[in-house]
């Protein structure tokens, strides 16, 4: 029988019949080059005294399970000290990952063992008895200090939640303009990044009106900048919530990944994991949020409460290659029968949402 070839994480996997030999993994050439480079760099850094450190990302779950996300990289022993130096975006992309490291995840008395992938990431669903609210998992790996990974445990009775884009929805990044986006990502001091006016207040009001509602931040950005984004959201008083980002590197699911597919797949996953929640989908009209949200609303009408779109200014829209939208109030469009709200900032969106059954 001729084996079929499947793509997974930059690797081509030859499938075999049940009971046959294990699948043959054929690494993409770019992945092999990257792995060889990482191996050389890791060996030299370890010889120079660098040690592993775990960066824990905010996970989520429900009673009985949790999705835990983290990364293991090498760092100097002095990097943990607090400094007042400016943080430039490019520093997030210069870390050396630890491949295939054993990571133990402890939730209560339950311990799950997994391994990091080629880029040092852990993204796994584990069992654990967790009460609704903010909880944590404890992560261990050899040579590194244990860390706590925050877990947002959603109450099974919850019926409303927020899924929000990041770029140009909560943070002004001018992502559609490649040169300026590169400047914002790699060069700009993180403290110089600007929040979209009124959006933090909007989110806080929505959460206050819907006690226990979770907030998920969905973006095509790389996991490398997750700590920077977390600090930004906290500094500008956005509600805490898991970041759902993508990987970075020369493989189909990284440099050549489809950001749109990442968003589509994540929305599908959340609809399966929380089938009883109706989401308010929040994005902007600068890229593909409207198209993706419309498709999801058509396919999962019971999982969408409404769609709120932050409207870019006419100048921003033109630079983004989009047609400036109308300045009217809320309108119902053919997107799964859901109401779409559009405004240039958080205050405008709140003025439209506050008198609806969404709130």
C-alpha positions in Angstrom: 0.0 0.0 0.0 1.3 3.4 -0.9 1.5 5.7 2.1 -0.2 9.1 2.0 1.8 12.2 2.8 0.5 14.7 5.4 1.8 18.0 6.4 2.2 18.8 10.1 4.3 21.5 11.7 6.7 21.8 8.8 7.1 18.0 8.5 5.7 15.6 5.9 4.3 12.5 7.7 3.9 9.3 5.8 0.8 7.5 7.2 0.8 3.7 7.5 -1.9 1.1 8.1 -2.9 0.2 11.6 -0.4 -2.2 13.1 2.3 -1.3 10.7 5.6 0.5 11.3 5.6 4.0 12.9 5.0 6.9 10.5 8.1 8.2 8.7 8.6 11.9 9.4 10.2 13.8 6.6 11.4 17.2 7.8 10.9 20.2 5.5 14.4 21.4 4.3 13.9 24.8 6.0 13.0 23.0 9.2 16.1 20.8 9.1 18.3 23.9 8.6 16.6 25.7 11.5 16.9 22.7 13.8 20.6 22.3 13.0 21.2 26.0 13.7 19.3 25.8 17.0 21.2 22.7 18.0 24.6 24.5 17.5 23.4 27.6 19.2 21.9 25.7 22.2 25.1 23.7 22.7 27.3 26.8 22.7 25.1 28.7 25.0 24.9 25.9 27.5 28.7 25.7 27.4 28.7 29.4 28.3 26.5 28.9 31.3 23.1 29.7 29.9 20.3 27.7 31.5 16.7 26.9 30.6 13.8 29.2 31.7 10.1 28.5 31.3 7.9 31.3 30.0 4.3 30.4 31.0 1.4 31.8 28.9 -2.1 32.3 30.2 -4.1 29.1 29.5 -7.8 28.3 29.8 -10.1 25.4 30.5 -13.2 24.2 32.4 -13.7 21.9 35.4 -11.9 18.7 34.5 -9.4 20.0 31.9 -7.1 22.8 31.0 -5.2 24.0 28.0 -1.6 24.8 29.1 0.7 26.9 27.0 4.4 27.7 27.7 7.8 27.9 26.1 11.3 26.8 27.2 14.3 28.9 26.1 17.9 29.4 27.2 18.8 32.6 29.0 21.6 34.1 30.9 21.5 33.7 34.7 21.3 37.5 35.1 18.3 38.1 32.8 15.8 37.5 35.6 16.8 40.6 37.4 14.5 43.6 37.1 15.9 46.4 35.0 14.6 49.7 33.8 16.1 49.4 30.3 13.8 49.9 27.4 12.3 46.8 25.8 12.6 46.7 22.0 10.4 44.3 20.0 13.3 42.6 18.2 14.6 41.1 21.5 11.5 38.8 21.6 12.7 37.0 18.4 16.4 36.4 19.5 15.8 33.7 22.1 17.2 30.2 21.7 14.5 27.5 22.2 15.0 24.2 24.0 13.8 21.4 21.7 12.3 18.1 23.1 12.6 19.1 26.7 10.5 17.2 29.2 8.0 19.4 30.9 5.9 18.3 33.8 2.6 20.0 34.4 1.0 19.8 37.9 -2.6 20.6 38.6 -3.5 19.7 42.2 -2.3 16.1 42.7 -2.4 15.4 38.9 0.9 15.5 37.0 1.1 15.3 33.2 4.4 14.9 31.3 4.9 16.3 27.8 7.8 17.6 25.7 8.5 20.9 24.0 8.2 21.0 20.2 11.0 22.1 17.7 10.6 25.7 18.8 10.5 25.1 22.6 6.7 25.4 22.9 4.2 23.4 24.9 0.6 23.5 24.0 -1.4 20.7 25.5 -4.7 19.8 27.0 -4.4 18.1 30.4 -6.8 16.7 33.0 -7.2 18.4 36.3 -9.8 19.4 39.0 -10.1 23.1 38.8 -12.8 25.3 40.1 -14.2 28.2 37.9 -12.2 31.4 38.1 -8.5 32.1 37.9 -6.4 29.1 38.8 -2.9 28.0 38.0 -0.8 25.0 36.8 2.8 24.5 38.0 5.4 23.8 35.3 8.7 22.0 35.8 11.7 21.2 33.5 15.2 20.1 34.3 17.6 23.0 35.1 14.9 25.6 35.3 13.0 27.1 38.2 9.3 26.0 38.4 6.8 28.6 37.3 3.0 29.1 37.7 0.9 29.2 34.5 -2.3 31.2 35.0 -5.4 29.3 33.9 -8.8 30.9 33.2 -11.3 28.3 34.2 -14.7 29.0 32.6 -17.8 28.2 34.6 -20.0 25.6 32.8 -23.0 27.9 33.4 -21.3 30.8 31.5 -23.3 31.8 28.4 -21.5 34.9 27.2 -17.8 35.7 26.3 -15.6 38.0 24.3 -13.2 37.1 21.5 -11.1 40.1 20.5 -8.5 40.8 17.8 -5.4 42.7 19.0 -3.8 44.6 16.1 -5.7 47.9 15.5 -8.5 46.7 17.7 -7.1 47.1 21.2 -3.6 48.3 20.2 -2.7 50.7 17.4 -0.2 48.8 15.3 -1.0 49.9 11.7 -0.6 46.3 10.8 -1.8 46.7 7.2 1.1 49.0 6.5 4.0 46.6 6.3 6.9 49.0 6.9 5.2 50.7 9.9 4.0 47.4 11.2 7.6 46.1 11.1 8.8 49.2 13.0 6.1 48.8 15.6 7.0 45.1 16.1 10.8 45.0 15.9 12.0 48.5 16.9 9.5 50.5 18.9 9.8 50.6 22.6 6.9 48.7 24.0 6.0 51.5 26.3 5.4 53.8 23.3 2.6 51.6 21.9 -0.8 53.2 22.0 -4.1 51.8 23.0 -7.2 52.3 20.8 -9.3 54.9 22.6 -12.1 53.6 24.8 -11.7 49.9 24.1 -10.4 49.0 27.6 -13.4 50.8 29.1 -15.7 49.0 26.7 -14.4 45.6 27.6 -14.6 46.3 31.3 -18.2 47.4 31.0 -19.1 44.3 29.1 -17.4 42.0 31.7 -19.1 43.9 34.5 -22.5 43.5 32.8 -21.8 39.7 32.3 -20.2 38.4 35.4 -17.8 35.6 34.8 -17.6 36.2 31.0 -14.2 35.1 29.7 -12.1 37.3 27.3 -9.9 35.7 24.7 -7.4 37.7 22.6 -7.0 36.2 19.1 -4.2 37.4 16.9 -2.0 36.4 14.0 1.0 37.7 16.0 3.8 35.4 17.1 4.1 33.8 20.5 7.5 35.5 20.9 5.7 38.8 21.7 3.2 37.3 24.1 5.0 38.7 27.2 5.0 42.2 25.6 1.3 42.0 24.7 0.4 40.8 28.2 2.2 43.7 29.7 0.6 46.1 27.3 -2.9 44.8 28.1 -2.3 45.0 31.8 -0.8 48.5 31.6 -3.8 49.8 29.7 -6.3 48.1 32.0 -7.7 45.5 29.6 -9.4 42.5 31.3 -6.9 39.6 31.7 -7.4 36.7 29.4 -5.6 34.1 27.3 -3.6 35.1 24.2 -4.1 32.8 21.2 -1.2 33.5 18.9 0.9 31.7 16.3 4.4 30.3 15.9 7.4 31.9 14.2 9.9 30.2 11.8 10.6 28.9 8.3 7.9 26.3 8.0 4.3 26.3 6.7 2.8 26.8 10.1 5.1 29.7 10.9 6.7 32.2 8.5 4.5 30.8 5.7 1.5 30.2 8.0 -1.9 31.6 7.1 -3.0 34.0 9.7 -6.6 33.8 8.5 -6.6 30.0 8.9 -5.2 30.4 12.4 -8.1 32.6 13.4 -10.7 30.3 11.7 -9.3 27.2 13.3 -9.2 28.9 16.8 -12.8 30.0 16.5 -13.8 26.5 15.5 -11.9 25.1 18.5 -13.5 27.5 21.0 -16.9 26.6 19.6 -16.2 22.9 20.3 -14.7 23.5 23.7 -17.5 25.9 24.9 -20.6 25.0 22.9 -23.0 26.8 25.2 -21.2 30.2 25.0 -22.4 33.0 22.7 -19.4 35.1 21.7 -19.2 38.8 21.0 -16.6 38.9 18.2 -14.6 42.2 18.2 -12.2 43.2 15.4 -11.5 46.0 13.0 -12.2 46.6 9.3 -8.5 46.9 8.2 -7.9 43.3 7.3 -10.0 40.1 7.3 -11.8 40.2 10.6 -15.2 40.9 9.0 -14.8 38.1 6.5 -13.7 35.6 9.1 -16.4 36.6 11.6 -19.1 36.4 8.9 -18.1 32.9 8.0 -18.1 31.8 11.6 -21.5 33.4 12.2 -23.0 31.6 9.3 -21.5 28.2 10.4 -22.2 28.7 14.1 -25.1 31.1 14.6 -25.8 29.8 18.1 -22.3 30.6 19.2 -22.4 34.3 18.1 -24.2 37.0 20.1 -23.1 39.9 17.8 -20.1 41.3 15.9 -18.4 44.6 16.9 -16.1 46.2 14.4 -13.7 49.0 15.2 -13.8 51.2 12.1 -10.5 52.6 10.9 -10.2 56.3 10.0 -10.6 57.1 6.2 -6.8 57.6 6.0 -6.1 54.3 7.8 -8.6 52.5 5.6 -7.0 53.8 2.3 -3.5 52.9 3.5 -4.8 49.5 4.4 -6.2 49.0 1.0 -9.8 49.0 2.2 -12.8 51.2 1.3 -13.8 53.6 4.1 -16.9 52.4 5.7 -20.1 54.3 6.5 -20.4 56.3 9.6 -23.9 55.1 10.5 -25.0 53.3 13.6 -25.6 49.6 14.1 -26.8 47.6 11.1 -28.1 44.1 10.6 -26.4 42.3 7.7 -26.5 38.9 6.2 -24.0 37.2 8.4 -25.8 34.4 10.2 -28.6 36.8 11.0 -26.4 38.6 13.6 -26.3 42.3 14.3 -23.0 44.1 13.4 -22.0 47.2 15.3 -19.4 49.6 13.8 -17.8 52.6 15.4 -14.3 54.3 15.4 -13.6 53.7 19.0 -14.7 52.0 22.2 -17.0 54.8 23.3 -18.9 54.6 20.0 -19.3 50.8 20.2 -20.5 51.1 23.8 -23.1 53.6 22.8 -24.5 51.1 20.3 -24.2 48.0 22.5 -25.5 49.2 25.9 -29.1 49.3 24.9 -29.1 45.8 23.3 -29.7 42.3 24.6 -26.0 41.6 24.0 -25.3 43.4 27.3 
